[in-house]
Each structure stands twice: as structure tokens, then as C-alpha cells.
Amino acid sequence: MSDTFATLSEFRAVLAAQETIDAAAQAAASDHNAQLTKPPGALGRLEDLAIWYRSWRGGENAEITTPQVIVFAGNHGVAARGVSAFPAEVTEQMVLNFQHGGAAINQIARANGATLDVVALDLDQPTADFTTAPAMDEAAFVKALRAGWDQVNPDADVLVVGEMGIANTTSAAALACAILGGDAADWTGRGTGVDDAGLALKTKVVAEGVALHGGQGDGLDTLQRLGGRELAAMAGAIARARQERIPVILDGFICSAAALCLEKAQSGALDHAVAGHLSAEGAHGKVLDALGKEPLLQLGMRLGEASGAATAIAILKVAMACHAGMATFAQAGVSDS
């Protein structure tokens, strides 16, 4: 399969031809799990995670040693409508903070032995205000998809993607509303902490965007019209991970909204992904329900920047360490009956 795409139709073709699980590896992992020195199911979801992970990676001793975290940053034209408690300049300021090691994600990635890449996407060129025009034309959209695709390290053994972009909860709410239906108020939250008047304005902006762009094409068309460069880049990176057979941990509401667009464009596009956490951003749980993903953690986090998913790397590491390192009944000389 070609790993290049220059148009949206070529990216759709890539999605349609992507890798699926290794059924033999999955069966071997399940059999190995059944022989470990524990009662059946005693490790709960850790057992399911290990079997899922090996169904993509293979290898009886597939412990996680090289996780990659990527944070994509983009600016949104809709920010000019006043939908955020912070000005658009904060996007670039936070990128500098990431690069200098001062953000939460820097500490979480370091604690979990993950590399952290920070990718700023044309911050001097905000997307269009999606209440008046599509956020991106096809060329800009494909460029952003490709930026995410190209950033993935093929040698990584798990991928986490996150974002930074003032007004991107507005974008995520519009995407979820356009794809899953309902009223704008069902999907719009306080994001960076807007007050009641700010929430009412934000909800109005989401409704305007959905009214203009909803029902026009598949999930990728919707992402082009209502998304941002950082959301498109996350989608591109998630798709590249699938091709490289790298399991993905999804972050919060914004990442999940971008992932939803992939799933709606190609059913099963997220089979290689688990939900890292349930964000405190109210609509996140409904997006995860739509994706059929049960979060690994629920810590009341709503920071973005891949923080929740990167924290969940530790859970996946534990699952794989147990699966790879525990003795079998035969090895330990323990009776299994």
C-alpha cells in the first residue's frame, strides 16, 4: 500500500486499505494470558489491553519501551468571535512553554519514558472562521493531515497525540454536533473557562457552523469544514499509526472529535486505538460512547495537550509488563486446576 497522498481522495484510499489485526497474534496472546499464574480474569481490563496490544504488535514479550507523544498546535479563525477565555496569542505562548519543558505534558511524558514532539502548524495563518466559510480548503487540509502522518516515528511502540489551539473546543463541539446530531448546547462546554455569557456565545457560534456545514460529505469533509489544522494533524497521525501497526491512546474531547471524523469516514479506522481517559469536558463521554470506547482513566482532567492519554501510557505499560513477565503455571510449577 502506498504511504503517500496528495489529495483527499487519495487519503480516503489509504484509510480503506489499512492494516487489520493479526488474528494469529491475538489468539496466541489470549492463549498465553490463560496460562499465567493468576485466576482467569483476575487482572481485569489489563488482560484485555494486553491481548489487544499484541493483536497489533505481535511478539510474546511485547513490552512498551518507546512511546511517542506528539502535540500539534494550530490557530482558529473562529477565535475572533470571542469563544475562548484566552486570546489566540496563547497558542504560540504555550508552544514555547512545551518546547522549554514547562508544561504538564512535559512532565507526564518524561515520567512515562516517552519522547515528546511539539509541532506548530502555520500559527501565523489561522483557519477561516467556520461560521462564514470552510475552515480549510482541500490543499490546507491535506497539508495538515500530512503533517500529522509524517510526524509519527515508525519505531514507536505506542502513540499518543494531543493538541493546543485557542478555540479548539468550539471546533470539537461543532464536529461532534455535525456528525452525531442533537443541539449545539448538547456538545458545547466551557472549554478554557468561559462564563455564562461566553458559553451562550460559544453555543451560538457552534450552531451557526453546523447549520452552514452540516450534512455535507463524510467525516473527513466535516473535519475540513469545521476542524483546525491541529485536529487534522491528529487524524493524520492516528491513520499513520494504523499503517505502522502502532497502537494509539486517544486523549480528551478534542482528540476524540478528530478521531470520530476518521471513524465516520472509514468504519473500523480506530480499531488500533483505546481511550486514555474521560475528560471533565462534558461532551467527551458522549463522543466515546459513539466510538464504543471505554476510558482507562477518569481523573477529572480537562487540560488537553495529550495529558490524559499520556498518563494512561502507564496503564498500558503495566498491562504489557504483566503479560510478558509473569510466569506461566508450567514455568512456576503451580497447579492450574
Order of alpha helices (4+ residues) and beta strands (2+ residues): alpha-alpha-alpha-beta-alpha-alpha-beta-alpha-beta-alpha-alpha-alpha-alpha-alpha-beta-alpha-beta-alpha-alpha-alpha
